[in-house]
Amino acid sequence: MARMLLAVVAFSLGAAVHADEKRPPNIVFVLADDLGYGDVGCYGQKRIKTPNLDRLAAEGMRLTQHYSGSPVCAPSRCVLLTGKHPGHAIIRNNKEIKPEGQQALPSSETTLSKILKMLGYATGGFGKWGLGGPASDGIPAKHGFDRFYGYLCQAVAHNYYPIHLWDNNKKILLENGYMKLPDKLPEKADPKDPDVYKGYVGKQYSGDLIFDQARDFMRQNKDRPFFLYVPTTIPHVSLQVPDDSLKPYLGRWEDPPYIGGKGYLPHRTPRAAYAAMISRLDQEVGKLMDLLKELGLEENTIFVFSSDNGPLGDGHAGTDANFFNSAAGLRGFKGSLYEGGFRVPCIVRWKGRIPAGQELTRVTGFEDWLPTLLELIDNEKAIPEKIDGISFAPSLLGQKQSPRPFLYREFPGYGGQQMVRIGNFTGIRQNLLGKGKVQPNLHIELYDLNADPNQAKDVAAEHPDMIARMDRLMREQHSPSILFPFPALDPKKDDPKKAVFD
């Protein structure tokens, strides 16, 4: 299969070169971490300043019905890179592998980065990987990346002043050494005293180091097509940000201290920190945009910005999603297959090709990026056959396109969930895992997003035909996984053709 794909890619590349000597467009894909649908100005955010992302949207297209691959980190990234939805993808939940890393994405998997590398692209990943730890079969180098710099492990990425980062297979030691500190302030400490937080700040902020390396990659590869993938850790907790970004937000609103615990570090002004982290990310996006212009690559670069899932819910690690309206009024947060858990902001700019200042309402998902980007760079022949993604390149280019037949998600975490969207209807199963002697909840909740965008009224009883259609899809789109078993959906041991709920 891999040899066949290589042959097809090589043929496609040769044909493209002979047909048009102009170099293919670059691709820059910035992926925020736990950034909510409503955390960006052009999506309605009022308290946090994001002028560069707003400019990107004004110069490109804003997607308003775009869904991440999963409501949590690792499986979402897997869907993005493989073009397979969570019912078929290898990685379906976060699964830590000690001493450092997560469940590895096998090197046998075909990924967007592998294809682009075979097409002659320089490929670089900078940020949080989450699909395999050091020396595993899932490291970036085995998935087509010429260069990777950042965190291999999601757990290590909870700290913005880590002891080390990875430069390909080399561990880079940093001038930060406070990882041994407790994640909670001492009982007698005054949470309003700035001095008690000094030990939680290091010398080298990982976000700065990562984006510096990303820009160097662009400069080094300015004379050839490149794929720059930047899965930044911002604004995932812990809440940590340098003072120059924090100061503009201090004193703007009431901001009770977060004393820590739950595995994440404390912060004296958590609301200001969250806002500052997003604004700092916005500045970094602006620097990437400016560098493209400086290098003369602005009009020959497809620039994508999105988020891996929805915002973290309130009362956890110091975040305050309700205060910032981070989910933009949508129901649910990270970990949920209600809209707020995985409908994400997404902006696409390709100057001169994608109409500026437009809104795309087509339903799209992370699995669609692999075929979409390959079609945009005129290499449709390189699109693998067995994927779930559907190219929406025509829609981005302002052309008519039939709607996506359906969008499917499943998640064996947070109680066990399934979701199908068909048109304006979304069907959801919750609590599929059950607890103790409690049987899985098989009821499909149904919501009409056109009439009820906040998913407040279950209209399942009014649409039996739609429920039957969704039930069938929920059965058909799930394939059993040894790594991530889902008892309510997997076949019974005594009858492999049946699932537990049959």
N, C-alpha and C positions, 0 to 999 in steps of 0.2 A: 504493500500500500504506500509506504513511504517513498519507494523507488518510483512508483507510478506518478505520485504527486510531484516528485522532483522533475521527472521528465516533462510533465505538463507545464510546470512552472518555467522550466528552461525554454520550452517551445514558446510559451507566452511572452517571455522576456525578449527572446530573439525576434519574434514577430513585431513586438512593440518598438524595438530599437530600429528595425528596418523601415517600419511604417512612419516613424516620426522620431527624428534625431533629438527633439527637445527632451530634456530630462524629465522623468516623472516627478509629480509633486511630492514634497516632504509631508510627513504626518507628525503632528505634535498632539499627544493625548495626555491631558492633565486630569488626574482622578483624585478628587478630594476624598477625605475619610470621615464618614459620619456627618457630612454637610447636608442639612435639611433642604427640602424643596423651597422653603421660604426664607432661607438664610442669605440670599443674594438680592441686591437692590432691584434688579430687573425682574425678579420674581415676587416682589412686594415687600422686601425687608425695609423697615423704617429706622431701625436703631444702629445697624452696622453699615459702615461705608464700604462699598465695593465698586469704585469708579472704573477700574480697568475691566472687570467682568461686565459691567454695564456697557462699556465701550465695545467690548467684544461682541455683545449681543446686538448692539446698534449697527455694527459692521457685518454681522452674520445673521444666523437664524436661531431662534429660541424654540426649543422643543418643549411642549407643555404636557405631553402624554408619554413621557419616556420613563422606562422602568429598569432599575438595576438588576443584576443577575440573581440577587438574593437579598434578604434583609440583614445579612451579616457579611463580614469582610472576605474571608477566603473563598467561599463558594461563588461570591459575586465576581471576583477576579477570574475564577476559573471559567465562568460563563462568558465573560468578556473576551478572553484569549482563545477559547476553543470554539465559540459559536454554537455551543450546545446548552440547552436549557437544563435546569436542575434535575429534571427527571431522567436525563441521559448523561449528564456530566459526571466526571469521576469524583470531584470534590463537592460535597453537598452540605457541609457544616464546618465550623471551626473545630479542629482537632489537634491539640498540641502534642508534639513529639519531643520528649526530653532528650538532651538537655537544652536544645535551642531549635525551634522551628515548628512547622505544622505538617500535617499529612502531605506527602509529596505528590505532586502531579507527575505521573509517569512520563519519562522522556519519549515514550512511543507516541504520545498524544500529538496531534497536529495542532499547532497554534498560529495565530496571526503573525507573531514575531518570526517564527520559523519560515513561514511563507515569504514574508517580506525580505528576510535575509537571502533566501534563495533567488529572489527577484533582483538582487543586487543592492538592496538597501543596507546602509549602516544602521545597526539597531542598538539602542541604548535604553536601559531601564534605571530609573533613579527614584528611590523612595522606599516604600514598604512592599515586599514581595508576598510572603504569606503562603507560598505554594511549595515549600520544601526547604529544610534547613541545610546547614553546611554539610557537604559530602553526601547529600541525599541525591536521589534520582531526579529531584524536582528543582534543582538550582537553575537560575536564569540562563546560564551558559548552555544548559541542555535543552533550552526552549527557544533558542535562536537569538539570544542577546549577546552581541559582541562585547558589551560593557554593562556592568551593573554596579551601582554604588548606593548603599543605604542599609536598610534593615532586612535581613532574611526572615526574622521571627517577629510575629505580631506582638507577642508578649513583651519582648525587649523594646518594641516601638511605643510602649506606653510611657516611656521616659524620653523627653526631648533633649536631655543631657546625658546620653548613654556613655558607658565605658568604652564601647567600640561600635564601629560600623564595618560593613564588608565592601571591599573593592574587588569585584569578581570573587575569587576564592581566597583572597588575602584579608585577614582580620586587621583592621586599622584601629589602633588604640588612640583614644581621645583624651583630652585633659579634663575629664570629668570623673569624679570618683565617689559620688554620694549615693550610689545605688543601695548601699547597706543601711541607709537611714530608714526609720519606720515610716509607713505610709500615713501615719496619723500624728497630729501634734500631741505632745505630752499633756497629761490631765491638768497640770498646774500652769500651763502656758497660756498667755493672754492672746486669743486669736486675732485681736485687733492690733497687736504689736508687730510692726514690720520686721523687727529683728529676729523673731522666731522662725521666719521663713527663709532666712538667708542661706541656710544649709541646703535648700532645695533648688538652688540655682548653680549651674556649672559655667564653664568658660566657653564651651563650643556648642552652639545651638544646632541641632541636627538639621533642621529645616534650611538654615542658611548654607550649611555645607553641601546638602543635597542639591539645592537649586544652583549653587555655584558650579558644581560638577556637570549639571544638566546644560548650563550655558556653555561650558567649555566643550562639551560634546557637540553642540551646534556649531561652534567655531571650527572645530577640528574637521567637521564633515560638511562644511558649507559648499564644497565643490562636487558633492555627490548626493543623491537622494538619501534621506535618513528618516528613520522612525524613532521618535523620541517619546518614550512612555514614562510619565512622571506620576506614579501612584503616591502622592504625598501623604504624610500622616496627619496633616492638619484638616479639621480641628478636633480629631480624636483626643480623648483624655489620655494622660493627665493634662490639666490646664496649666500650661507653661508657655511663656512668651517673653522676649526681651523687653526691657523697660521702654525703649524708644517707641515700640508699638503700643505698650500698655498705657503710657501717660495720657494720650488724647482721650481715653475713655474713663479715666479716674474721676470720680465725683459727679458723673453724669446722672446717676440714679442711685437709689438705695441698693447696697451691695453687701449682704451679710456674708461673713467669711465661711469658707468651706474647710472644716478641720481635718479632712482626710478620712481614710478608711476605705473599705471595699476594694483594696488593691490599688487605689489611685492616690496621688499625692495631694496635699492640701494647697489652698491658695487663699490669700487674704481678700482679694476682690475677684471672685470667680466670674461674675457677669462681665466685668471689664476685660478679663483675660480671654473669655470666649470670643467676644467681639474683636479684640485685638488680634487674636490668632487668625480669624477670617480675613481681617483687613491686611494682615501681613501676607497671607496667601494671595490675596488680590494684588498686592504690590509685586509679588514674585511673578504672577501671571503677566502683569504689565511689563516687567523686565524682559520676559520671553518675547512678548509682542514687539517691544522696542528693538531687541536684538535681531529679530527676523527682518525688521525694516532696515536696520543698519547694514545687514549682510546682503540686502537686496533680494530677500527670499519671501517677502511678505505676500506677494501675489501668487507664489508657487508653493504655498504651504496650506494644507488642510489642518486647521486648529480646532481641536475638540476639548471641551471642558465639561466634566460631569462629577458625580459622587457615587461611591460604592454602595450606599444604602441611606436610609433616612436618619434623622437625628436621634441621639440618645435621649431616653425619656427623663422626665423630671425626677429630682431627688436622688440621682445617682452620680457620684463623682463630681458634684459641683455644678453640673450643667443645669440650665433653666430654659427648657424648650418652650414652655408656655410664655415666659416673659418675652422672648424674642419672636414668638410665633414661628418657630423654626420649621414646623410642618405645614405652615400656611393654612391652618385650619383643617387639614386632612386628618382622618382618624388613624391613630397608631403611631408608634415610633420604631426605632431600630429593633429588629427581631420579629416584627409583625408583618403579615402579608395583607393587612389593611393598607390603604393607599399611602399613609404617612410613613410606613416602614420601608417602602422601596420605590415610590415614585420620586424621581430625583431631578434636580435642575440639569439641563444639558444645553450647551451652546455650541454651534458649529459655524466656523468662519472659513470661507475660501474666497478671497477677494476676486471679484470679476466673474466668478462662477456660481456661487450660492447667493441668491438675492439677499440684499442687506435689509436689516430691520424687519424681517418677516417672522411670523409665528407658525410653527408646524404642529398641527393637532393630531397627526397620525399616531396611532398606538405603535410604539417601538420599544425594543428591549436590548439589553447588552449583547445578546446572542446575534443581533442584527449587524453589529459593527464589523465583524469579519467580512461578510460578503459585501457590505456597503462600501467599505474602504477599498476593497479590491476592485469593485466596479468603478469607483471614482478614479482610480489610477489606471483604468483600462486594462485590467487583468482578470476579467470574469472567468477565464478558463482555469485560473488558479484556485477557484473556490472549491473546497472539498465537497463531495456529494453528501456524506452522512452528517449534516449539521442541521440545526433547527432554525438558524438565523435566516431572515429574509431581507434582502437588500432594499433599503429605502433611498438609494442614490437618486432615483428619478424624482422623489418628493423633495429632496434637498436641492435639486437643480431646477425646481419650479415646474416640474412636469406632473401630469395626472398619473395616479397610481391607485389600483384597487386596494381596499382596506386590508389590514392584516386579518386572516381568518380567525385567529385566536392567539392569546398569550397565556402560557402555562408557567406556574411556579409551584414548587413544593419545598418544604423545609422541615427536616426531622428534628428541629430544635424548638425551644420555647413552647413546648406542649405538643408539637407536631401539627403542621398546617399544609393545606393545599389551596391553590387559587387558580381560577381560569377567568380570563376576560374575553368576552365576545361582544364586539361593538361597544355600546355604552353600559352593558351589564357586566358585573363582576361577581363571581361566585366564590365563596370562601368556606373551607372546612377548618375548624379550630379544635384543639384538644384531641387530636387523633391518637396520641400516644396513650391517653388514659392514665390514671394514677391508682396504684394498688389494685383493688378489685373493681374499680370503676371501668366500665367498657368505653372504648373510644366513641367520641361524639361524631356521628355520621351525618348530621344535618348540614345541608349546604345553605348557608346564608346567601341571599341574593340582593344586590343593590343596583339601582339604576343611577349611574353616576351623572347622567344628564340632569335628572330631577333632584338627585340627592348626593351631591359630591362629597359630603361628610360621612356618608354611609351610616345614617341614623335609623333608617327604616328598612327592615328585612321584608322584601316583597316576594319571597319564595312561593308562598301559597297562591299568588296571583299568576305565576308563570310556570306551570308544571312542565311544559314542553322545553323551556330553556333549562330547567333543572335537570331533566333527563339528558339533554345534550351535554351539559357540563359534567354530569356524573360519568357519562361514557368517556369523555375526554380525560377526566381525572384518572380513570382506570387505564386507558390506552397509553397515556403519556408517561406513566411511571415504569421504569425498569428497575428491578431489584439491585441493590448494592451490597456487596459484602462488607465494604469499609463503613458504610453508613446505612445500616439496616433500618427499615421503617415497618415494624410489625403490622400495623393496620393496613398497609398497602401491599406488602410482600406476599407471595403465595404461601399457603399453608404447607408445612412439611409433609403432611400426608396426602396433599393434593396440590401439586405445583401449578395447576391451572387456576386455583382460586386464592383470593386474598382473604384475610381474616374477617373482613366485614361482609363477605358474600353470604 
